Amino acid sequence: MNDTQKKILAYIRRYSKRKGVVPTQREIAKHVGRSVSTVNEALSALEAMGRIGRLRDRSANTGKGRTIILPGSQTNSRTINL
């Protein structure tokens, strides 16, 4: 896991613990000082590693039904608009 991925994962955990929902990709990008595109790539890598999960709303096929899931967390997910 690279530094950006570590920062993103730590931020998601802190944010979700504090607010009860996961942050949006824009909120993550602002916090870590990276572009939304870079955050999306890092989230994909974290998902491939099994560190997070993401659900996709396949019925709408718009790409807007994505949510980040922290394995073992009881925190509600928040939709991430791309």
C-alpha positions as CSV (number, residue, x, y, z in Angstrom):
1,M,0.0,0.0,0.0
2,N,1.5,3.4,-1.0
3,D,1.4,6.6,1.1
4,T,-1.7,8.0,-0.7
5,Q,-3.6,4.8,-0.2
6,K,-2.7,4.8,3.5
7,K,-3.8,8.4,3.9
8,I,-7.0,7.8,2.1
9,L,-7.9,4.7,4.2
10,A,-7.0,6.4,7.4
11,Y,-9.1,9.4,6.5
12,I,-12.1,7.2,5.5
13,R,-11.9,5.4,8.9
14,R,-11.6,8.6,10.9
15,Y,-14.3,10.4,9.0
16,S,-16.8,7.5,9.2
17,K,-16.1,7.0,12.9
18,R,-16.7,10.7,13.6
19,K,-19.7,11.3,11.3
20,G,-21.3,7.9,10.9
21,V,-20.9,8.0,7.1
22,V,-18.0,7.6,4.6
23,P,-16.7,10.7,2.9
24,T,-17.3,11.5,-0.8
25,Q,-14.4,11.2,-3.3
26,R,-14.3,15.0,-3.5
27,E,-14.0,15.3,0.3
28,I,-11.2,12.6,0.3
29,A,-9.4,14.4,-2.6
30,K,-9.5,17.7,-0.8
31,H,-8.2,16.2,2.5
32,V,-5.3,14.3,0.9
33,G,-4.5,17.1,-1.6
34,R,-5.0,14.9,-4.7
35,S,-7.3,14.9,-7.7
36,V,-10.6,13.0,-7.7
37,S,-9.1,10.8,-10.5
38,T,-6.2,9.9,-8.3
39,V,-8.5,9.2,-5.4
40,N,-10.6,6.9,-7.6
41,E,-7.5,5.0,-8.7
42,A,-6.4,4.6,-5.1
43,L,-9.9,3.5,-4.0
44,S,-9.8,0.9,-6.8
45,A,-6.5,-0.4,-5.6
46,L,-7.7,-0.5,-2.0
47,E,-10.8,-2.4,-3.2
48,A,-8.5,-4.9,-5.1
49,M,-6.5,-5.4,-1.9
50,G,-9.7,-6.1,0.1
51,R,-9.2,-3.1,2.3
52,I,-12.5,-1.5,1.2
53,G,-15.6,-2.6,-0.7
54,R,-17.6,-0.6,-3.2
55,L,-21.2,-1.3,-4.3
56,R,-22.4,-0.2,-7.6
57,D,-26.0,0.4,-8.6
58,R,-26.1,-1.6,-11.8
59,S,-29.8,-0.9,-12.4
60,A,-29.3,2.8,-13.1
61,N,-26.0,2.2,-15.0
62,T,-25.1,5.9,-14.3
63,G,-22.0,5.3,-12.1
64,K,-23.6,7.4,-9.3
65,G,-24.6,4.5,-7.1
66,R,-21.2,3.8,-5.7
67,T,-20.6,3.4,-2.0
68,I,-17.5,2.7,0.0
69,I,-17.8,-0.1,2.6
70,L,-15.3,-0.6,5.3
71,P,-15.1,-4.4,6.1
72,G,-16.2,-5.1,9.6
73,S,-17.7,-1.6,10.0
74,Q,-21.3,-1.0,11.0
75,T,-21.1,2.5,9.7
76,N,-23.7,3.3,7.0
77,S,-22.3,4.0,3.6
78,R,-22.8,7.2,1.7
79,T,-23.3,7.4,-2.0
80,I,-20.3,8.8,-3.9
81,N,-21.1,10.8,-7.0
82,L,-18.5,10.5,-9.6
